[in-house]
């Protein structure tokens, strides 16, 4: 049996007892890579990037979600692929859209992970949308976009 952790944006906030350390970094450090795997929800990771770009003291704390995967690719066999249009007026920084209609650069993300591993089958990319306007249309369009990226990556 394997245990998988699925993130939302809050995991990228800072520890209350050590406000220079992200909660996600604590999770990675304190869990055994052989027992705990991660299912990165890429959309929510980028929301975390937007929401938690500064520490509680106001100092800059940028991060790139892709770098977490590149540092420990074996811990990330699964990905939720959601997309979002950048919207700085939204508290989350994005408005969720169908995969391929947003601003998250999935070609760069998937290409980097695929290049690192040398093959596509080590990771599973699952299109997802929390509240699609039309679920079957979302599934068709998002699946087609992911398949087109597979050809490019």
N, C-alpha and C positions, 0 to 999 in steps of 0.2 A: 504494500500500500504506500502511496506517495501523498504527501501533504502539499497543497498548493495555496499560495497567498495571492489574492487578487487585490490590487490597489485601487484607491480613489485618490483624490487630490490631497486629502489631509495627511496621508503618510509622508508627504514631502514638506510638511511643516516642521517646526523645530521643537526639540525636547524641552519641557519646562524646567527640568533640572540642569540642563546644559544647552542654552539657547544658541550655541554655535553649531550644534549637531542636528541633522535632520533625523526625524523618526525612522525614515526608510533606511538610513545608514545604520541605525541601531538594530533594526530588524535583520539586515544583512550580516552584521557583525555577530549578533547573538544567536543566530540559527545555524544549524549544521547543513552545509550545502549538499550533503549526501541524503538528507532527510527532508529538507524543506525546499521546494521549488517555487518559482514565481511565475505568475501569469500577469504580465504587464498589460494593463489597460492603457494603451498609448494615449488616447484622448485625455483621460484623467491625469496622466503623468504630465502632459503639456498644460493642463489646467493648473496643476500644482506648480509648474514652472512659472506661470503667470502670477498666481496668488502668493507664492512664497519666494519671490525674487529678492526679498530683503529679510534680514534677521529681525527679531523683535526690537533690537536697539536701532534699527534703521539702516544698518550697514548693508551694502550690496552682497548678495549671495546667489549669483546666477548658477544654474546647472542645466545640463542637457540630458534629458531622459535616455537617449540612445547610449550615452556613455555608461550607464549602469549595465546595460545589456552587453556592451562590448567588453567590459571588465570581467564579467562572469557569464558568458553565453550559455554554459551548460545548465545554469539555474533557470533559464527562461525557455522552456519548450513550447509555451503557449502565449499567444498574444490576442487581446481583444483589439480589433481595428475599428475605431470609431473616428469620424472626422468632424471638424468644426471650422466655421468661418470666424476669423479673428474679429473680435468685438470688444475693444477696451472699455466700452461703457457697461458691459456685462460684468458682474462680479466674478465670474469664472473666466473672463477673457475670451471666451468662444461661445458661439451658438452651434449646437450639434446639428450636423447635416448628414446626408447620405455619404458613404465612402466615395471619395473622388470629387466631391463638390466643395470641399473645404480647403483650408490653408495648411494643414499638416502635411509635410513633405514625406509621404509614404514611399515614394521611389527611393529617396536617399536613405530612409530608415531600413527598408527591406534589403536594399542593395548592400548596405554596410554589414548587416547581420549575415546575409548570404555569403558575401566575400570572406568574412571571418571564418565561417564554418565550412566553406567549400562546397556545400550542397544545400538544396532547399528543404529536404525532408526532415532535417533536425528540428525544425520549428513549425508550428501550426498557427496559421493566421486566420482568425475568426471574425468576420464582419459582424458588427453589432451596432444597434442604435437604440437608445433607451425608450424613445417614444416616436417612432416613425409615423409620418402622416398616413402612409399607405405601406403596410408591412411587406406585401409581395413585390411591390415596385422597388422598395428599398432593397430587398433581398436580391432581385434580378440585377439591378444597377450596380450595387456594391460588389456582388460576385463577379460581374463582368469587369469591373475596374480592378479588382484584385487579380483576376486572371490576366488582364493586360499587363499589370505590373510584373507578374511572374515571368512573362516573356521578355521584359526589359531588364530584369534583375539577374 
